[in-house]
Amino acid sequence: MPPGLRGVGRYPRRVTDKLEVLRGVPLFADLDDRSLQAVAILAREQAHAVGDVLMLEGEPGDAFYVIVDGTVRIERAGRAIRSMVAGGFLGEIALVEKRPRTATATCVTDVTLLALRQHEFDRLLETLPAVHRRVRAAVERRERASGTESGQAS
């Protein structure tokens, strides 16, 4: 098993393992070690099976997800618009904009995620301005693309 996936499905990932994973995520890649540790401490690992629905279009948003391993299909109005893989993130639009999910996200394979609940996500954005800027840029980019096939899940 790759070192970044130790403990998946059995025990919570150690902070050092989460740091390794987070360094590979573009959203967090250039954060300093202290900031990465803050994210790692707040994030909770989740394992999901093929077919699990992570979020439903129109439902309230309560979490932000970073994909560690696996593939997630994004659908809007019942139509597949994109697949997301390791390093991708989803769920931010509903949390930042305080509105319902804009798409449905379903696991195409077994998936491992790092999840931040609403209050943890808010804390992260308040304490790490660089992450806040990147998330805000992603929200704006995804909002502009919301009518196209390049949309994301929120």
N, CA, C and O atoms as a GROMACS GRO file, in nm:
protein
  616
    1MET      N    1   0.085  -0.118   0.000
    1MET     CA    2   0.000   0.000   0.000
    1MET      C    3   0.089   0.124   0.000
    1MET      O    4   0.186   0.130   0.076
    2PRO      N    5   0.059   0.223  -0.084
    2PRO     CA    6   0.140   0.345  -0.086
    2PRO      C    7   0.142   0.410   0.052
    2PRO      O    8   0.044   0.402   0.125
    3PRO      N    9   0.253   0.476   0.088
    3PRO     CA   10   0.265   0.535   0.220
    3PRO      C   11   0.156   0.636   0.254
    3PRO      O   12   0.117   0.647   0.370
    4GLY      N   13   0.106   0.708   0.156
    4GLY     CA   14   0.003   0.807   0.182
    4GLY      C   15  -0.132   0.749   0.214
    4GLY      O   16  -0.224   0.822   0.254
    5LEU      N   17  -0.147   0.617   0.197
    5LEU     CA   18  -0.277   0.554   0.220
    5LEU      C   19  -0.276   0.460   0.340
    5LEU      O   20  -0.372   0.386   0.359
    6ARG      N   21  -0.171   0.462   0.420
    6ARG     CA   22  -0.168   0.379   0.540
    6ARG      C   23  -0.287   0.411   0.627
    6ARG      O   24  -0.322   0.528   0.647
    7GLY      N   25  -0.349   0.306   0.678
    7GLY     CA   26  -0.457   0.325   0.773
    7GLY      C   27  -0.593   0.348   0.710
    7GLY      O   28  -0.692   0.360   0.783
    8VAL      N   29  -0.602   0.355   0.580
    8VAL     CA   30  -0.731   0.380   0.516
    8VAL      C   31  -0.823   0.263   0.547
    8VAL      O   32  -0.789   0.147   0.527
    9GLY      N   33  -0.941   0.297   0.596
    9GLY     CA   34  -1.043   0.197   0.623
    9GLY      C   35  -1.029   0.127   0.758
    9GLY      O   36  -1.122   0.059   0.800
   10ARG      N   37  -0.915   0.142   0.827
   10ARG     CA   38  -0.898   0.075   0.955
   10ARG      C   39  -0.883   0.173   1.069
   10ARG      O   40  -0.956   0.164   1.168
   11TYR      N   41  -0.793   0.264   1.057
   11TYR     CA   42  -0.762   0.359   1.163
   11TYR      C   43  -0.755   0.498   1.102
   11TYR      O   44  -0.727   0.512   0.983
   12PRO      N   45  -0.779   0.599   1.183
   12PRO     CA   46  -0.763   0.735   1.131
   12PRO      C   47  -0.620   0.757   1.083
   12PRO      O   48  -0.525   0.706   1.142
   13ARG      N   49  -0.608   0.832   0.977
   13ARG     CA   50  -0.476   0.864   0.921
   13ARG      C   51  -0.400   0.951   1.020
   13ARG      O   52  -0.456   1.043   1.079
   14ARG      N   53  -0.271   0.921   1.040
   14ARG     CA   54  -0.186   1.002   1.126
   14ARG      C   55  -0.166   1.139   1.062
   14ARG      O   56  -0.173   1.154   0.940
   15VAL      N   57  -0.141   1.239   1.146
   15VAL     CA   58  -0.121   1.375   1.095
   15VAL      C   59  -0.008   1.378   0.992
   15VAL      O   60  -0.017   1.449   0.892
   16THR      N   61   0.099   1.301   1.017
   16THR     CA   62   0.211   1.301   0.921
   16THR      C   63   0.168   1.246   0.786
   16THR      O   64   0.212   1.295   0.682
   17ASP      N   65   0.081   1.144   0.786
   17ASP     CA   66   0.030   1.091   0.660
   17ASP      C   67  -0.059   1.194   0.590
   17ASP      O   68  -0.053   1.209   0.468
   18LYS      N   69  -0.142   1.265   0.667
   18LYS     CA   70  -0.228   1.367   0.609
   18LYS      C   71  -0.144   1.478   0.547
   18LYS      O   72  -0.178   1.531   0.441
   19LEU      N   73  -0.034   1.513   0.614
   19LEU     CA   74   0.055   1.616   0.559
   19LEU      C   75   0.106   1.574   0.422
   19LEU      O   76   0.109   1.655   0.329
   20GLU      N   77   0.146   1.448   0.409
   20GLU     CA   78   0.195   1.396   0.281
   20GLU      C   79   0.088   1.409   0.173
   20GLU      O   80   0.116   1.451   0.061
   21VAL      N   81  -0.036   1.372   0.208
   21VAL     CA   82  -0.146   1.381   0.114
   21VAL      C   83  -0.173   1.527   0.077
   21VAL      O   84  -0.186   1.560  -0.041
   22LEU      N   85  -0.182   1.613   0.177
   22LEU     CA   86  -0.215   1.754   0.153
   22LEU      C   87  -0.111   1.825   0.067
   22LEU      O   88  -0.145   1.913  -0.011
   23ARG      N   89   0.016   1.786   0.082
   23ARG     CA   90   0.120   1.848  -0.002
   23ARG      C   91   0.098   1.819  -0.150
   23ARG      O   92   0.144   1.895  -0.236
   24GLY      N   93   0.028   1.711  -0.180
   24GLY     CA   94   0.000   1.676  -0.319
   24GLY      C   95  -0.126   1.738  -0.375
   24GLY      O   96  -0.159   1.718  -0.492
   25VAL      N   97  -0.199   1.813  -0.292
   25VAL     CA   98  -0.323   1.878  -0.336
   25VAL      C   99  -0.291   2.021  -0.377
   25VAL      O  100  -0.242   2.098  -0.294
   26PRO      N  101  -0.318   2.058  -0.502
   26PRO     CA  102  -0.283   2.192  -0.548
   26PRO      C  103  -0.334   2.304  -0.458
   26PRO      O  104  -0.265   2.406  -0.441
   27LEU      N  105  -0.450   2.288  -0.400
   27LEU     CA  106  -0.507   2.391  -0.312
   27LEU      C  107  -0.415   2.422  -0.194
   27LEU      O  108  -0.410   2.536  -0.148
   28PHE      N  109  -0.343   2.321  -0.144
   28PHE     CA  110  -0.261   2.336  -0.025
   28PHE      C  111  -0.111   2.322  -0.050
   28PHE      O  112  -0.032   2.339   0.043
   29ALA      N  113  -0.072   2.292  -0.172
   29ALA     CA  114   0.066   2.250  -0.204
   29ALA      C  115   0.175   2.345  -0.155
   29ALA      O  116   0.279   2.297  -0.109
   30ASP      N  117   0.156   2.475  -0.162
   30ASP     CA  118   0.265   2.565  -0.124
   30ASP      C  119   0.248   2.629   0.014
   30ASP      O  120   0.312   2.729   0.044
   31LEU      N  121   0.161   2.571   0.097
   31LEU     CA  122   0.148   2.620   0.234
   31LEU      C  123   0.270   2.580   0.315
   31LEU      O  124   0.332   2.477   0.288
   32ASP      N  125   0.304   2.660   0.414
   32ASP     CA  126   0.414   2.623   0.503
   32ASP      C  127   0.371   2.506   0.593
   32ASP      O  128   0.253   2.474   0.601
   33ASP      N  129   0.468   2.444   0.659
   33ASP     CA  130   0.439   2.325   0.740
   33ASP      C  131   0.337   2.352   0.851
   33ASP      O  132   0.251   2.268   0.878
   34ARG      N  133   0.347   2.468   0.914
   34ARG     CA  134   0.254   2.500   1.023
   34ARG      C  135   0.110   2.508   0.971
   34ARG      O  136   0.018   2.456   1.034
   35SER      N  137   0.091   2.571   0.857
   35SER     CA  138  -0.042   2.582   0.798
   35SER      C  139  -0.094   2.446   0.755
   35SER      O  140  -0.211   2.414   0.777
   36LEU      N  141  -0.007   2.366   0.693
   36LEU     CA  142  -0.047   2.231   0.653
   36LEU      C  143  -0.087   2.148   0.775
   36LEU      O  144  -0.184   2.072   0.769
   37GLN      N  145  -0.016   2.162   0.884
   37GLN     CA  146  -0.050   2.089   1.006
   37GLN      C  147  -0.188   2.131   1.057
   37GLN      O  148  -0.265   2.047   1.103
   38ALA      N  149  -0.218   2.259   1.048
   38ALA     CA  150  -0.350   2.307   1.090
   38ALA      C  151  -0.460   2.241   1.007
   38ALA      O  152  -0.562   2.197   1.061
   39VAL      N  153  -0.439   2.233   0.876
   39VAL     CA  154  -0.537   2.168   0.788
   39VAL      C  155  -0.548   2.020   0.824
   39VAL      O  156  -0.658   1.966   0.834
   40ALA      N  157  -0.434   1.954   0.844
   40ALA     CA  158  -0.432   1.811   0.874
   40ALA      C  159  -0.505   1.780   1.004
   40ALA      O  160  -0.575   1.679   1.014
   41ILE      N  161  -0.490   1.865   1.103
   41ILE     CA  162  -0.557   1.842   1.231
   41ILE      C  163  -0.708   1.858   1.218
   41ILE      O  164  -0.784   1.783   1.280
   42LEU      N  165  -0.752   1.954   1.137
   42LEU     CA  166  -0.896   1.977   1.119
   42LEU      C  167  -0.964   1.873   1.032
   42LEU      O  168  -1.081   1.841   1.053
   43ALA      N  169  -0.891   1.819   0.933
   43ALA     CA  170  -0.950   1.727   0.835
   43ALA      C  171  -0.974   1.589   0.895
   43ALA      O  172  -0.892   1.538   0.972
   44ARG      N  173  -1.086   1.530   0.859
   44ARG     CA  174  -1.121   1.395   0.903
   44ARG      C  175  -1.124   1.304   0.780
   44ARG      O  176  -1.181   1.339   0.677
   45GLU      N  177  -1.062   1.190   0.793
   45GLU     CA  178  -1.062   1.095   0.683
   45GLU      C  179  -1.195   1.022   0.675
   45GLU      O  180  -1.254   0.985   0.777
   46GLN      N  181  -1.241   1.001   0.551
   46GLN     CA  182  -1.364   0.926   0.526
   46GLN      C  183  -1.338   0.828   0.413
   46GLN      O  184  -1.274   0.862   0.314
   47ALA      N  185  -1.389   0.706   0.428
   47ALA     CA  186  -1.382   0.606   0.321
   47ALA      C  187  -1.524   0.583   0.271
   47ALA      O  188  -1.617   0.565   0.350
   48HIS      N  189  -1.540   0.583   0.138
   48HIS     CA  190  -1.670   0.562   0.076
   48HIS      C  191  -1.660   0.454  -0.030
   48HIS      O  192  -1.557   0.440  -0.097
   49ALA      N  193  -1.766   0.377  -0.045
   49ALA     CA  194  -1.770   0.267  -0.141
   49ALA      C  195  -1.826   0.314  -0.275
   49ALA      O  196  -1.889   0.418  -0.285
   50VAL      N  197  -1.800   0.233  -0.378
   50VAL     CA  198  -1.858   0.258  -0.509
   50VAL      C  199  -2.008   0.280  -0.494
   50VAL      O  200  -2.076   0.203  -0.426
   51GLY      N  201  -2.060   0.384  -0.557
   51GLY     CA  202  -2.203   0.412  -0.554
   51GLY      C  203  -2.248   0.504  -0.442
   51GLY      O  204  -2.361   0.554  -0.446
   52ASP      N  205  -2.164   0.527  -0.342
   52ASP     CA  206  -2.201   0.620  -0.235
   52ASP      C  207  -2.221   0.760  -0.292
   52ASP      O  208  -2.144   0.806  -0.376
   53VAL      N  209  -2.325   0.827  -0.246
   53VAL     CA  210  -2.353   0.964  -0.286
   53VAL      C  211  -2.297   1.056  -0.178
   53VAL      O  212  -2.339   1.049  -0.062
   54LEU      N  213  -2.204   1.142  -0.216
   54LEU     CA  214  -2.141   1.234  -0.122
   54LEU      C  215  -2.228   1.356  -0.096
   54LEU      O  216  -2.232   1.408   0.016
   55MET      N  217  -2.296   1.402  -0.199
   55MET     CA  218  -2.383   1.519  -0.186
   55MET      C  219  -2.489   1.513  -0.296
   55MET      O  220  -2.466   1.458  -0.403
   56LEU      N  221  -2.605   1.573  -0.266
   56LEU     CA  222  -2.715   1.578  -0.360
   56LEU      C  223  -2.743   1.721  -0.401
   56LEU      O  224  -2.750   1.811  -0.318
   57GLU      N  225  -2.759   1.740  -0.530
   57GLU     CA  226  -2.796   1.872  -0.582
   57GLU      C  227  -2.921   1.922  -0.512
   57GLU      O  228  -3.019   1.848  -0.499
   58GLY      N  229  -2.918   2.047  -0.465
   58GLY     CA  230  -3.033   2.107  -0.398
   58GLY      C  231  -3.035   2.090  -0.247
   58GLY      O  232  -3.110   2.160  -0.178
   59GLU      N  233  -2.956   1.997  -0.194
   59GLU     CA  234  -2.951   1.975  -0.049
   59GLU      C  235  -2.861   2.080   0.017
   59GLU      O  236  -2.775   2.137  -0.049
   60PRO      N  237  -2.881   2.105   0.146
   60PRO     CA  238  -2.790   2.197   0.216
   60PRO      C  239  -2.649   2.141   0.220
   60PRO      O  240  -2.629   2.020   0.225
   61GLY      N  241  -2.551   2.229   0.216
   61GLY     CA  242  -2.411   2.186   0.223
   61GLY      C  243  -2.362   2.188   0.366
   61GLY      O  244  -2.390   2.282   0.441
   62ASP      N  245  -2.288   2.084   0.405
   62ASP     CA  246  -2.236   2.079   0.541
   62ASP      C  247  -2.089   2.039   0.548
   62ASP      O  248  -2.031   2.035   0.656
   63ALA      N  249  -2.026   2.010   0.430
   63ALA     CA  250  -1.886   1.968   0.433
   63ALA      C  251  -1.816   2.001   0.302
   63ALA      O  252  -1.877   2.014   0.197
   64PHE      N  253  -1.684   2.014   0.315
   64PHE     CA  254  -1.591   2.036   0.204
   64PHE      C  255  -1.504   1.911   0.196
   64PHE      O  256  -1.462   1.860   0.300
   65TYR      N  257  -1.477   1.862   0.076
   65TYR     CA  258  -1.402   1.738   0.059
   65TYR      C  259  -1.281   1.757  -0.031
   65TYR      O  260  -1.286   1.829  -0.130
   66VAL      N  261  -1.172   1.689   0.006
   66VAL     CA  262  -1.053   1.677  -0.078
   66VAL      C  263  -1.042   1.529  -0.111
   66VAL      O  264  -1.042   1.445  -0.021
   67ILE      N  265  -1.033   1.497  -0.239
   67ILE     CA  266  -1.022   1.356  -0.280
   67ILE      C  267  -0.878   1.311  -0.262
   67ILE      O  268  -0.785   1.369  -0.319
   68VAL      N  269  -0.859   1.206  -0.182
   68VAL     CA  270  -0.728   1.148  -0.158
   68VAL      C  271  -0.701   1.037  -0.260
   68VAL      O  272  -0.592   1.027  -0.315
   69ASP      N  273  -0.803   0.955  -0.284
   69ASP     CA  274  -0.790   0.842  -0.374
   69ASP      C  275  -0.927   0.808  -0.429
   69ASP      O  276  -1.027   0.816  -0.358
   70GLY      N  277  -0.931   0.770  -0.556
   70GLY     CA  278  -1.057   0.728  -0.617
   70GLY      C  279  -1.111   0.831  -0.714
   70GLY      O  280  -1.047   0.932  -0.743
   71THR      N  281  -1.231   0.801  -0.766
   71THR     CA  282  -1.295   0.886  -0.867
   71THR      C  283  -1.438   0.918  -0.825
   71THR      O  284  -1.512   0.830  -0.781
   72VAL      N  285  -1.475   1.044  -0.839
   72VAL     CA  286  -1.608   1.092  -0.806
   72VAL      C  287  -1.669   1.152  -0.932
   72VAL      O  288  -1.606   1.233  -1.001
   73ARG      N  289  -1.794   1.111  -0.964
   73ARG     CA  290  -1.866   1.166  -1.080
   73ARG      C  291  -1.954   1.281  -1.032
   73ARG      O  292  -2.022   1.271  -0.930
   74ILE      N  293  -1.949   1.390  -1.106
   74ILE     CA  294  -2.028   1.509  -1.076
   74ILE      C  295  -2.142   1.517  -1.177
   74ILE      O  296  -2.120   1.510  -1.298
   75GLU      N  297  -2.265   1.533  -1.127
   75GLU     CA  298  -2.383   1.543  -1.213
   75GLU      C  299  -2.463   1.667  -1.177
   75GLU      O  300  -2.475   1.704  -1.061
   76ARG      N  301  -2.516   1.729  -1.279
   76ARG     CA  302  -2.606   1.842  -1.260
   76ARG      C  303  -2.731   1.813  -1.342
   76ARG      O  304  -2.723   1.780  -1.460
   77ALA      N  305  -2.847   1.825  -1.278
   77ALA     CA  306  -2.976   1.798  -1.343
   77ALA      C  307  -2.976   1.659  -1.405
   77ALA      O  308  -3.030   1.640  -1.514
   78GLY      N  309  -2.915   1.562  -1.337
   78GLY     CA  310  -2.913   1.424  -1.383
   78GLY      C  311  -2.815   1.394  -1.495
   78GLY      O  312  -2.814   1.282  -1.546
   79ARG      N  313  -2.734   1.490  -1.534
   79ARG     CA  314  -2.640   1.472  -1.645
   79ARG      C  315  -2.496   1.480  -1.594
   79ARG      O  316  -2.458   1.576  -1.527
   80ALA      N  317  -2.417   1.377  -1.626
   80ALA     CA  318  -2.276   1.376  -1.584
   80ALA      C  319  -2.203   1.491  -1.653
   80ALA      O  320  -2.212   1.508  -1.774
   81ILE      N  321  -2.130   1.571  -1.572
   81ILE     CA  322  -2.059   1.685  -1.629
   81ILE      C  323  -1.908   1.675  -1.610
   81ILE      O  324  -1.832   1.744  -1.678
   82ARG      N  325  -1.864   1.587  -1.517
   82ARG     CA  326  -1.721   1.577  -1.493
   82ARG      C  327  -1.692   1.462  -1.398
   82ARG      O  328  -1.777   1.421  -1.319
   83SER      N  329  -1.569   1.411  -1.408
   83SER     CA  330  -1.517   1.318  -1.308
   83SER      C  331  -1.402   1.387  -1.238
   83SER      O  332  -1.324   1.459  -1.300
   84MET      N  333  -1.391   1.364  -1.108
   84MET     CA  334  -1.283   1.424  -1.028
   84MET      C  335  -1.202   1.311  -0.965
   84MET      O  336  -1.256   1.206  -0.930
   85VAL      N  337  -1.072   1.334  -0.952
   85VAL     CA  338  -0.981   1.232  -0.899
   85VAL      C  339  -0.895   1.293  -0.788
   85VAL      O  340  -0.915   1.407  -0.747
   86ALA      N  341  -0.801   1.213  -0.740
   86ALA     CA  342  -0.714   1.255  -0.630
   86ALA      C  343  -0.659   1.395  -0.652
   86ALA      O  344  -0.611   1.428  -0.761
   87GLY      N  345  -0.666   1.478  -0.548
   87GLY     CA  346  -0.619   1.616  -0.555
   87GLY      C  347  -0.732   1.713  -0.581
   87GLY      O  348  -0.718   1.833  -0.557
   88GLY      N  349  -0.845   1.664  -0.631
   88GLY     CA  350  -0.960   1.750  -0.655
   88GLY      C  351  -1.032   1.782  -0.525
   88GLY      O  352  -1.018   1.710  -0.426
   89PHE      N  353  -1.108   1.890  -0.527
   89PHE     CA  354  -1.187   1.924  -0.408
   89PHE      C  355  -1.326   1.966  -0.451
   89PHE      O  356  -1.346   2.016  -0.562
   90LEU      N  357  -1.421   1.946  -0.361
   90LEU     CA  358  -1.560   1.976  -0.392
   90LEU      C  359  -1.635   2.013  -0.266
   90LEU      O  360  -1.594   1.979  -0.155
   91GLY      N  361  -1.745   2.082  -0.284
   91GLY     CA  362  -1.830   2.120  -0.172
   91GLY      C  363  -1.815   2.262  -0.126
   91GLY      O  364  -1.888   2.307  -0.037
   92GLU      N  365  -1.721   2.336  -0.184
   92GLU     CA  366  -1.690   2.470  -0.133
   92GLU      C  367  -1.796   2.574  -0.167
   92GLU      O  368  -1.816   2.668  -0.091
   93ILE      N  369  -1.864   2.560  -0.281
   93ILE     CA  370  -1.959   2.664  -0.321
   93ILE      C  371  -2.073   2.676  -0.219
   93ILE      O  372  -2.106   2.787  -0.177
   94ALA      N  373  -2.131   2.564  -0.180
   94ALA     CA  374  -2.241   2.568  -0.083
   94ALA      C  375  -2.196   2.626   0.051
   94ALA      O  376  -2.273   2.696   0.117
   95LEU      N  377  -2.073   2.597   0.092
   95LEU     CA  378  -2.025   2.647   0.220
   95LEU      C  379  -1.991   2.795   0.215
   95LEU      O  380  -2.025   2.870   0.307
   96VAL      N  381  -1.924   2.838   0.109
   96VAL     CA  382  -1.884   2.978   0.097
   96VAL      C  383  -2.006   3.067   0.071
   96VAL      O  384  -2.021   3.173   0.131
   97GLU      N  385  -2.092   3.022  -0.019
   97GLU     CA  386  -2.207   3.102  -0.059
   97GLU      C  387  -2.330   3.081   0.030
   97GLU      O  388  -2.430   3.151   0.015
   98LYS      N  389  -2.322   2.984   0.122
   98LYS     CA  390  -2.433   2.954   0.215
   98LYS      C  391  -2.563   2.926   0.139
   98LYS      O  392  -2.668   2.985   0.166
   99ARG      N  393  -2.552   2.835   0.042
   99ARG     CA  394  -2.670   2.798  -0.036
   99ARG      C  395  -2.667   2.649  -0.067
   99ARG      O  396  -2.568   2.582  -0.037
  100PRO      N  397  -2.773   2.596  -0.127
  100PRO     CA  398  -2.779   2.451  -0.152
  100PRO      C  399  -2.670   2.404  -0.249
  100PRO      O  400  -2.612   2.482  -0.324
  101ARG      N  401  -2.645   2.274  -0.244
  101ARG     CA  402  -2.548   2.210  -0.334
  101ARG      C  403  -2.588   2.236  -0.478
  101ARG      O  404  -2.707   2.233  -0.512
  102THR      N  405  -2.489   2.260  -0.564
  102THR     CA  406  -2.516   2.290  -0.704
  102THR      C  407  -2.508   2.166  -0.793
  102THR      O  408  -2.540   2.173  -0.911
  103ALA      N  409  -2.465   2.053  -0.737
  103ALA     CA  410  -2.452   1.930  -0.815
  103ALA      C  411  -2.455   1.810  -0.721
  103ALA      O  412  -2.444   1.823  -0.600
  104THR      N  413  -2.471   1.693  -0.781
  104THR     CA  414  -2.464   1.566  -0.708
  104THR      C  415  -2.328   1.505  -0.733
  104THR      O  416  -2.277   1.509  -0.845
  105ALA      N  417  -2.269   1.448  -0.629
  105ALA     CA  418  -2.138   1.383  -0.640
  105ALA      C  419  -2.152   1.238  -0.594
  105ALA      O  420  -2.197   1.211  -0.482
  106THR      N  421  -2.113   1.145  -0.681
  106THR     CA  422  -2.126   1.002  -0.655
  106THR      C  423  -1.992   0.932  -0.676
  106THR      O  424  -1.920   0.962  -0.771
  107CYS      N  425  -1.960   0.840  -0.587
  107CYS     CA  426  -1.833   0.765  -0.597
  107CYS      C  427  -1.842   0.664  -0.711
  107CYS      O  428  -1.931   0.578  -0.713
  108VAL      N  429  -1.750   0.674  -0.805
  108VAL     CA  430  -1.742   0.582  -0.918
  108VAL      C  431  -1.656   0.461  -0.880
  108VAL      O  432  -1.675   0.350  -0.931
  109THR      N  433  -1.562   0.483  -0.789
  109THR     CA  434  -1.476   0.378  -0.734
  109THR      C  435  -1.482   0.391  -0.582
  109THR      O  436  -1.546   0.483  -0.531
  110ASP      N  437  -1.417   0.302  -0.511
  110ASP     CA  438  -1.397   0.326  -0.368
  110ASP      C  439  -1.319   0.456  -0.357
  110ASP      O  440  -1.225   0.478  -0.434
  111VAL      N  441  -1.356   0.541  -0.263
  111VAL     CA  442  -1.298   0.674  -0.253
  111VAL      C  443  -1.254   0.701  -0.110
  111VAL      O  444  -1.323   0.666  -0.014
  112THR      N  445  -1.138   0.763  -0.096
  112THR     CA  446  -1.092   0.813   0.033
  112THR      C  447  -1.088   0.965   0.024
  112THR      O  448  -1.035   1.022  -0.071
  113LEU      N  449  -1.146   1.029   0.125
  113LEU     CA  450  -1.156   1.175   0.128
  113LEU      C  451  -1.099   1.229   0.258
  113LEU      O  452  -1.092   1.159   0.359
  114LEU      N  453  -1.060   1.354   0.254
  114LEU     CA  454  -1.040   1.432   0.376
  114LEU      C  455  -1.155   1.530   0.378
  114LEU      O  456  -1.179   1.602   0.281
  115ALA      N  457  -1.227   1.533   0.490
  115ALA     CA  458  -1.347   1.616   0.500
  115ALA      C  459  -1.331   1.722   0.607
  115ALA      O  460  -1.273   1.699   0.713
  116LEU      N  461  -1.384   1.839   0.577
  116LEU     CA  462  -1.392   1.949   0.673
  116LEU      C  463  -1.539   1.988   0.684
  116LEU      O  464  -1.601   2.022   0.584
  117ARG      N  465  -1.594   1.983   0.804
  117ARG     CA  466  -1.732   2.027   0.828
  117ARG      C  467  -1.736   2.179   0.816
  117ARG      O  468  -1.632   2.245   0.813
  118GLN      N  469  -1.857   2.234   0.810
  118GLN     CA  470  -1.875   2.378   0.789
  118GLN      C  471  -1.792   2.463   0.886
  118GLN      O  472  -1.721   2.553   0.842
  119HIS      N  473  -1.800   2.435   1.016
  119HIS     CA  474  -1.728   2.520   1.112
  119HIS      C  475  -1.577   2.506   1.098
  119HIS      O  476  -1.504   2.603   1.119
  120GLU      N  477  -1.528   2.386   1.064
  120GLU     CA  478  -1.385   2.366   1.043
  120GLU      C  479  -1.339   2.436   0.916
  120GLU      O  480  -1.231   2.496   0.912
  121PHE      N  481  -1.421   2.428   0.812
  121PHE     CA  482  -1.391   2.495   0.686
  121PHE      C  483  -1.385   2.647   0.706
  121PHE      O  484  -1.293   2.713   0.659
  122ASP      N  485  -1.483   2.701   0.778
  122ASP     CA  486  -1.484   2.845   0.806
  122ASP      C  487  -1.359   2.886   0.883
  122ASP      O  488  -1.297   2.988   0.852
  123ARG      N  489  -1.322   2.806   0.981
  123ARG     CA  490  -1.202   2.835   1.060
  123ARG      C  491  -1.077   2.834   0.973
  123ARG      O  492  -0.989   2.919   0.987
  124LEU      N  493  -1.070   2.736   0.883
  124LEU     CA  494  -0.957   2.726   0.791
  124LEU      C  495  -0.946   2.853   0.706
  124LEU      O  496  -0.837   2.908   0.690
  125LEU      N  497  -1.057   2.897   0.650
  125LEU     CA  498  -1.055   3.016   0.565
  125LEU      C  499  -1.020   3.143   0.644
  125LEU      O  500  -0.953   3.232   0.592
  126GLU      N  501  -1.064   3.149   0.769
  126GLU     CA  502  -1.034   3.265   0.853
  126GLU      C  503  -0.886   3.272   0.889
  126GLU      O  504  -0.829   3.381   0.897
  127THR      N  505  -0.823   3.157   0.912
  127THR     CA  506  -0.685   3.156   0.961
  127THR      C  507  -0.580   3.145   0.852
  127THR      O  508  -0.464   3.176   0.875
  128LEU      N  509  -0.619   3.101   0.732
  128LEU     CA  510  -0.523   3.084   0.623
  128LEU      C  511  -0.568   3.165   0.501
  128LEU      O  512  -0.639   3.113   0.415
  129PRO      N  513  -0.527   3.291   0.493
  129PRO     CA  514  -0.570   3.377   0.383
  129PRO      C  515  -0.534   3.321   0.244
  129PRO      O  516  -0.610   3.342   0.149
  130ALA      N  517  -0.423   3.252   0.231
  130ALA     CA  518  -0.385   3.197   0.100
  130ALA      C  519  -0.486   3.092   0.055
  130ALA      O  520  -0.523   3.088  -0.063
  131VAL      N  521  -0.531   3.008   0.146
  131VAL     CA  522  -0.632   2.907   0.112
  131VAL      C  523  -0.764   2.977   0.081
  131VAL      O  524  -0.834   2.939  -0.012
  132HIS      N  525  -0.799   3.078   0.160
  132HIS     CA  526  -0.922   3.153   0.136
  132HIS      C  527  -0.923   3.211  -0.005
  132HIS      O  528  -1.023   3.202  -0.076
  133ARG      N  529  -0.811   3.271  -0.046
  133ARG     CA  530  -0.803   3.328  -0.182
  133ARG      C  531  -0.820   3.221  -0.288
  133ARG      O  532  -0.892   3.242  -0.386
  134ARG      N  533  -0.756   3.106  -0.270
  134ARG     CA  534  -0.767   2.998  -0.370
  134ARG      C  535  -0.909   2.941  -0.376
  134ARG      O  536  -0.960   2.913  -0.484
  135VAL      N  537  -0.970   2.925  -0.260
  135VAL     CA  538  -1.107   2.873  -0.258
  135VAL      C  539  -1.201   2.974  -0.323
  135VAL      O  540  -1.288   2.936  -0.402
  136ARG      N  541  -1.185   3.102  -0.291
  136ARG     CA  542  -1.269   3.206  -0.351
  136ARG      C  543  -1.251   3.208  -0.503
  136ARG      O  544  -1.349   3.221  -0.577
  137ALA      N  545  -1.127   3.194  -0.550
  137ALA     CA  546  -1.101   3.190  -0.695
  137ALA      C  547  -1.169   3.068  -0.758
  137ALA      O  548  -1.225   3.078  -0.867
  138ALA      N  549  -1.165   2.955  -0.689
  138ALA     CA  550  -1.230   2.833  -0.741
  138ALA      C  551  -1.381   2.852  -0.746
  138ALA      O  552  -1.445   2.811  -0.843
  139VAL      N  553  -1.438   2.912  -0.642
  139VAL     CA  554  -1.582   2.938  -0.641
  139VAL      C  555  -1.620   3.026  -0.760
  139VAL      O  556  -1.716   2.996  -0.831
  140GLU      N  557  -1.546   3.132  -0.780
  140GLU     CA  558  -1.577   3.224  -0.891
  140GLU      C  559  -1.563   3.154  -1.026
  140GLU      O  560  -1.647   3.170  -1.114
  141ARG      N  561  -1.455   3.076  -1.041
  141ARG     CA  562  -1.433   3.002  -1.166
  141ARG      C  563  -1.545   2.902  -1.190
  141ARG      O  564  -1.596   2.891  -1.301
  142ARG      N  565  -1.582   2.829  -1.088
  142ARG     CA  566  -1.686   2.727  -1.102
  142ARG      C  567  -1.824   2.788  -1.122
  142ARG      O  568  -1.907   2.732  -1.193
  143GLU      N  569  -1.847   2.902  -1.060
  143GLU     CA  570  -1.973   2.972  -1.082
  143GLU      C  571  -1.986   3.019  -1.226
  143GLU      O  572  -2.093   3.008  -1.286
  144ARG      N  573  -1.876   3.071  -1.282
  144ARG     CA  574  -1.878   3.115  -1.423
  144ARG      C  575  -1.905   2.996  -1.515
  144ARG      O  576  -1.969   3.011  -1.619
  145ALA      N  577  -1.856   2.880  -1.477
  145ALA     CA  578  -1.870   2.760  -1.560
  145ALA      C  579  -1.998   2.683  -1.530
  145ALA      O  580  -2.023   2.578  -1.589
  146SER      N  581  -2.081   2.734  -1.438
  146SER     CA  582  -2.197   2.657  -1.392
  146SER      C  583  -2.293   2.618  -1.502
  146SER      O  584  -2.364   2.518  -1.488
  147GLY      N  585  -2.298   2.692  -1.610
  147GLY     CA  586  -2.387   2.655  -1.719
  147GLY      C  587  -2.320   2.570  -1.824
  147GLY      O  588  -2.381   2.538  -1.927
  148THR      N  589  -2.195   2.532  -1.801
  148THR     CA  590  -2.122   2.453  -1.900
  148THR      C  591  -2.089   2.316  -1.845
  148THR      O  592  -2.119   2.286  -1.730
  149GLU      N  593  -2.030   2.233  -1.926
  149GLU     CA  594  -1.993   2.097  -1.884
  149GLU      C  595  -1.872   2.093  -1.793
  149GLU      O  596  -1.837   1.986  -1.744
  150SER      N  597  -1.807   2.205  -1.768
  150SER     CA  598  -1.689   2.204  -1.683
  150SER      C  599  -1.720   2.237  -1.538
  150SER      O  600  -1.629   2.262  -1.459
  151GLY      N  601  -1.849   2.238  -1.501
  151GLY     CA  602  -1.888   2.272  -1.365
  151GLY      C  603  -1.838   2.173  -1.262
  151GLY      O  604  -1.787   2.066  -1.296
  152GLN      N  605  -1.853   2.209  -1.136
  152GLN     CA  606  -1.807   2.128  -1.022
  152GLN      C  607  -1.924   2.102  -0.930
  152GLN      O  608  -2.036   2.150  -0.952
  153ALA      N  609  -1.897   2.027  -0.827
  153ALA     CA  610  -1.997   2.004  -0.724
  153ALA      C  611  -1.971   2.097  -0.608
  153ALA      O  612  -1.856   2.124  -0.573
  154SER      N  613  -2.076   2.146  -0.549
  154SER     CA  614  -2.061   2.230  -0.431
  154SER      C  615  -2.139   2.172  -0.318
  154SER      O  616  -2.140   2.228  -0.208
   0.00000   0.00000   0.00000
